[in-house]
Each structure stands twice: as structure tokens, then as C-alpha cells.
Amino acid sequence: MRRFYIEKPISQGETVRLPDAEARHAARVLRLSPGGAVELFDGAGNRYDARLTEVSADSVTAVVEKAHPAPQKPGLSITLAPALLKADKMDECLSAATQLGISAFLPFPAARSVPRPDAKRVAARLGRWERIALEAVKQCGRPAPPRVKFAADIDEILAERERHDLALLFWEKEPRLLAEVAAGLPPPRSVLLVLGPEGGFTDCEAGRMREAGFTSAGLGPRILRAETAVLAALVLVQHLFGDMGGSR
């Protein structure tokens, strides 16, 4: 069933007009017709079974037949904070990570990050990343996209530590694997997951994070590309603490 994003919560029986971009996609790309069944979702985690009532080049409306409220007890909340990679790699990481269930995406420039975008480019990237996250959510069936924000520097990442039950630093110089370092920890409800750029974190950066209460872990003996490491770490966290088959 086709899924479309709406900008605010609605009620059963209500008729809603799709946002312009969603309407154009429904009418011009998918060529949907009145009477077709669709699913709507908002940024608050609610889903709606709906039926199209009007489809034209400029407007698409649907009536809500059944509302599905957001779950009262969400699963593990993961804030993914990768150091900036080259643009296409960040796009790929965000799309895949959204499908894997992150709650927030918080990229930041590390000492060895090659991209150094100015304020104008940051704004453009944020808009692009929000669109990528929304498309990934529509594809994978999640009820809401992750929050997307840009952190100006590592200090903002350090400040995030207190907002999470567990802060994980995946670092190539850490010999211990996640299962080992997490063995004595209580199951967290929220995790801050931090990974470095193509050249890795400096010893100074890693030291600051560990002093701030981050738990460091490694990804084994293989040398991984930065974008591969992001997804490998995320899957490990979801398996150990989240909804991907772990025992904790």
C-alpha cells in the first residue's frame, strides 16, 4: 500500500489534503485514482488507513477510515551521531539507518572530517537529509521519520551524553567488542551512538569522549569503510539492545 506523509495529526472521518510534494508524487508519478486505498502517517508516530477522494494535478485529498495511534511504549531510542563523511556517503548512511530504526540523526565535523560545510551548505544538507529520511520511512513502514539536526562540533556531542542512558563510542583502537563492554550494563532505553570519519577519531577526541562518560567498543579485526562501520555498529546495537533479535 502506498504511504504518504501529512503534516499534522488528523482524526477518523476527517478529509485531508496531501502536502504539495506528496500530491504531485501521487498524481503525476504513481498516477493514483480516486477510491484507492493509501496509508497516511504524521511526524508524531500515528498512522491512518485512508481512501483517496480527489486526485488532480494540483490537489489530492483523502478521507481517513481508521486511525492507528502511536505506540505508547516506543522501543529503543537511538541517536546516531556520525562524524561528517562525503555527501553521498552521508546520504546512504542516513537512508539505511532510518530503515534500521534510528530516532535521531546528529552528524558533526570531527578533526579529520574532509567536508567542512559553511552555514549555507549546512542548511541545504539538512533539507536534503530530511527528504531522504522521509523517503526511507515511507519505504520501510516506520510511523515517523528520525529527527535530523546538525551538531556544530564535538562539544555538542559531549553535551548529548546526559540525555541518553548509554553513550557508545565505536573506535578502531578499542580492542573490546560491544558484547564484552556491555555485559555488565543494564539494558538502556536510549543510546547515543558515535562513529568517526574516514581517518578515524584522534586520540584527543576519543579521550575527551571517554572522560565524558562514553563507553568505547571496537568492531573486530577488519578494516571497514566509515559508512560500513556506521551500519555495522547500528545493527549490533539493535541486536543487543533493540528489536532485532537480541536477548537483552
C-alpha positions in Angstrom: 0.0 0.0 0.0 1.3 3.5 -0.9 2.3 5.7 2.1 2.1 9.4 2.2 3.3 11.9 4.8 0.9 14.5 6.3 2.0 17.5 8.3 -0.1 17.1 11.5 -2.3 14.5 13.3 -5.8 14.0 12.0 -9.0 12.2 13.1 -11.0 9.3 11.8 -13.6 10.6 9.3 -11.6 13.7 8.5 -10.8 14.7 4.9 -7.2 15.8 4.5 -5.3 17.4 1.6 -1.9 15.9 0.9 1.1 18.3 1.0 2.1 19.6 -2.4 5.1 17.3 -2.9 3.2 14.2 -1.8 0.2 15.2 -4.0 2.5 15.6 -7.1 4.0 12.2 -6.5 0.6 10.5 -6.0 -0.9 12.1 -9.1 1.9 12.5 -11.6 4.3 9.7 -10.7 2.2 7.0 -9.3 -1.0 8.0 -11.2 -3.3 7.0 -8.5 -7.1 7.4 -8.8 -9.9 8.3 -6.5 -11.1 5.4 -4.5 -7.6 3.9 -4.0 -6.6 2.8 -0.5 -3.5 4.5 1.0 -1.8 4.8 4.3 -1.0 8.2 5.8 1.4 9.0 8.6 2.4 12.0 10.5 5.6 13.1 12.4 4.0 12.1 15.7 4.0 8.4 15.0 0.3 8.0 14.1 -0.8 6.0 11.1 -4.1 6.2 9.2 -5.9 4.0 6.8 -7.4 6.3 4.2 -9.1 6.4 0.8 -8.4 8.9 -2.0 -11.4 11.1 -2.7 -9.9 13.6 -5.2 -6.8 13.3 -7.5 -5.8 16.0 -9.8 -2.5 17.5 -11.0 -2.7 20.2 -8.3 -4.6 18.6 -5.4 -5.0 15.2 -3.8 -7.4 14.6 -0.9 -8.2 11.5 1.2 -10.7 10.6 3.9 -9.5 8.8 7.0 -11.2 5.5 7.5 -9.3 4.3 10.6 -6.7 5.9 12.8 -3.8 3.9 14.5 -2.4 5.9 17.4 1.3 6.0 18.0 2.6 3.2 20.3 2.6 4.1 24.0 5.9 2.3 24.7 8.4 3.0 21.9 11.3 0.7 21.5 15.0 1.6 21.9 15.7 5.2 21.0 19.0 5.6 19.1 20.6 8.9 18.3 23.1 8.2 15.5 26.0 10.8 15.6 28.4 10.1 12.8 31.3 12.4 12.0 30.8 14.1 8.7 31.6 12.0 5.6 31.5 12.9 2.0 28.0 13.9 0.9 26.9 10.8 -0.9 28.2 8.6 1.9 26.2 10.6 4.5 23.1 10.2 2.3 23.5 6.5 2.1 24.1 6.2 5.9 21.0 8.2 6.8 18.7 6.2 4.4 19.9 2.9 5.7 20.0 4.0 9.3 16.4 5.3 9.1 15.3 1.9 7.8 17.2 0.3 10.7 15.2 2.4 13.2 17.2 5.4 14.5 15.3 8.1 16.3 17.6 11.0 15.6 20.5 11.8 13.2 23.1 14.1 14.5 26.2 14.4 12.2 29.1 16.6 13.3 32.5 17.7 11.9 35.4 15.8 13.6 39.0 16.8 13.4 39.6 14.5 10.4 36.3 15.1 8.6 37.0 16.2 5.0 33.7 18.1 4.4 33.7 21.5 6.2 30.3 23.0 5.1 29.5 26.6 5.8 26.1 27.7 7.2 24.5 27.9 3.8 25.6 24.4 2.8 24.6 23.0 6.2 21.1 24.4 5.7 20.9 22.8 2.2 22.2 19.5 3.6 19.6 19.5 6.4 16.8 20.0 3.9 18.2 17.1 1.8 18.6 14.8 4.8 15.1 15.5 5.9 13.8 14.5 2.5 16.0 11.4 2.5 14.8 10.3 5.9 11.1 10.9 4.9 11.5 8.7 1.7 13.2 6.0 3.8 10.4 6.0 6.3 7.8 5.7 3.5 9.7 2.7 2.1 10.2 0.8 5.3 6.9 1.3 7.1 8.0 3.2 10.1 5.4 5.6 11.6 7.7 8.7 11.9 11.0 9.9 10.5 14.0 10.5 12.7 14.8 13.9 14.0 17.6 15.5 11.9 19.9 18.1 13.3 23.5 19.3 12.7 25.9 19.5 15.6 28.5 22.3 15.1 31.3 20.5 16.9 32.3 17.7 19.3 31.3 19.8 22.3 27.7 19.4 21.2 28.1 15.7 21.0 29.6 15.6 24.5 26.6 17.6 25.8 24.3 14.9 24.4 25.7 12.3 26.8 23.5 13.3 29.7 20.4 12.9 27.6 21.0 9.2 27.0 21.2 6.1 29.2 24.2 4.9 27.3 26.7 6.7 25.0 28.8 4.4 22.8 32.0 5.4 21.0 33.0 2.9 18.3 36.7 3.4 17.9 39.2 1.4 15.9 41.8 1.5 18.7 39.4 -0.2 21.2 40.1 -4.0 21.2 36.9 -4.9 23.2 33.8 -5.8 21.3 30.4 -4.4 22.2 29.1 -7.6 23.8 32.0 -7.6 26.1 31.8 -3.9 27.2 28.0 -4.1 27.6 27.9 -7.3 29.6 27.5 -5.6 32.9 25.3 -2.8 31.8 21.6 -2.6 32.4 19.5 -2.6 29.2 19.3 1.1 28.0 16.2 2.8 26.8 18.2 5.4 24.8 21.6 5.1 23.2 23.9 7.8 21.7 26.0 6.1 19.0 29.1 8.0 17.8 31.5 7.0 15.0 34.4 8.7 13.3 35.2 9.9 9.8 37.3 8.2 7.1 40.5 8.9 9.0 39.1 8.0 12.4 39.0 10.0 15.6 42.1 11.5 17.0 43.4 10.2 20.4 42.4 13.6 21.8 38.8 13.3 20.6 38.4 9.8 21.8 40.0 10.7 25.2 37.5 13.6 25.6 34.6 11.4 24.9 35.7 8.7 27.3 36.3 11.3 30.0 32.8 12.5 29.4 31.4 9.0 30.2 31.3 7.4 26.8 31.8 3.6 26.6 34.2 2.7 23.8 33.9 -0.5 21.7 35.5 -2.0 18.7 34.2 -3.7 15.5 36.6 -6.5 15.3 39.8 -7.1 13.2 38.5 -6.0 9.8 39.3 -2.5 8.4 35.9 -1.1 7.5 35.0 1.9 5.4 33.5 4.6 7.6 30.0 4.2 6.1 30.1 0.4 6.6 31.2 0.9 10.2 28.2 3.1 10.9 25.7 0.5 9.8 27.6 -2.4 11.4 27.6 -0.6 14.7 23.9 0.2 14.4 23.0 -3.4 13.7 25.0 -4.6 16.7 23.2 -2.1 19.0 19.8 -3.0 17.6 20.6 -6.7 18.0 21.9 -6.4 21.6 19.5 -3.8 23.0 16.8 -3.2 20.4 14.2 -5.1 18.3 16.5 -7.2 16.0 16.6 -10.5 17.9 18.8 -9.8 20.8 18.4 -11.5 24.2 18.7 -8.3 26.4 
